[in-house]
């Protein structure tokens, strides 16, 4: 079952009319009818009672409508999160630092970073020189250049 068929089904279920649903989503009435027929065949259940005007949903149709809303929402969330991750706007940031001077700038830098990047989870790790170098070599943290309001070691 594909997402597009579910979107067509939702349109018909909301309009209870194939022609109105087709106009609403900008496809031909025959295309939407064909997609609904394929969906019913795939599911093995009739989704609409077609003998009455306007159409009515069968019990299977009511269940599918409720679940379709959830699936469409989850699908859109997955796509949005994937786009955010691809653009570096979601994920995890492990910050390694030496003890001492960071107390002057790190809290404010983290606060500003979190405000600008609410979907990135930050973990802070204090190291001594040897542990910091070892973490860099093991690729547990990466060295980056400093930018305004961002930690310098990620």
C-alpha positions, -999 to 999 in steps of 0.1 A, spaced: 0 0 0 15 34 -9 10 68 6 -6 83 -25 -34 57 -24 -40 66 12 -42 103 3 -67 95 -24 -87 74 0 -87 102 26 -100 126 0 -128 104 -10 -136 95 26 -138 132 35 -158 142 5 -178 110 2 -179 116 -35 -153 105 -61 -158 136 -84 -154 161 -55 -124 142 -42 -108 143 -77 -113 180 -80 -100 186 -44 -67 168 -52 -64 177 -88 -67 144 -106 -92 128 -129 -122 110 -114 -113 78 -132 -77 79 -117 -90 83 -82 -116 55 -88 -89 32 -101 -67 39 -71 -95 32 -46 -104 0 -65 -67 -11 -63 -66 -3 -26 -97 -23 -19 -83 -52 -38 -50 -50 -20 -67 -48 14 -93 -74 5 -122 -53 18 -147 -29 5 -141 6 19 -173 24 8 -210 16 7 -217 28 -28 -255 22 -30 -264 53 -10 -258 90 -19 -236 103 -5 -213 73 -1 -207 59 34 -177 43 48 -178 6 57 -165 -4 91 -133 -14 73 -132 21 57 -137 38 91 -107 19 105 -86 26 75 -94 63 76 -83 66 112 -51 47 106 -45 66 73 -44 99 91 -18 85 115 3 69 87 3 101 66 13 122 96 41 97 105 53 96 69 55 134 67 73 135 101 98 110 88 105 130 57 109 162 76 132 146 101 153 131 73 156 165 56 166 181 89 192 154 95 206 158 60 210 195 66 226 190 100 197 205 119 189 173 139 212 148 156 237 146 183 267 167 192 294 155 216 315 183 229 349 175 244 366 202 264 395 208 288 388 220 323 393 256 332 387 286 309 355 271 293 335 282 324 337 317 310 321 310 276 308 274 273 275 278 293 264 308 271 276 292 239 256 260 247 225 281 256 227 300 223 235 268 203 204 251 218 182 280 210 194 280 174 194 242 171 166 228 193 167 194 175 204 187 183 211 169 215 243 180 232 265 159 255 294 175 273 326 156 282 355 171 302 389 156 293 425 161 302 450 166 273 458 129 269 421 118 269 411 147 246 437 137 221 428 100 223 391 109 218 401 129 187 422 100 174 394 75 180 370 98 162 347 100 192 348 138 189 359 159 159 379 191 159 361 220 143 368 257 138 351 281 161 320 299 150 301 325 169 280 310 197 291 274 190 314 251 209 349 248 193 353 211 197 326 187 186 
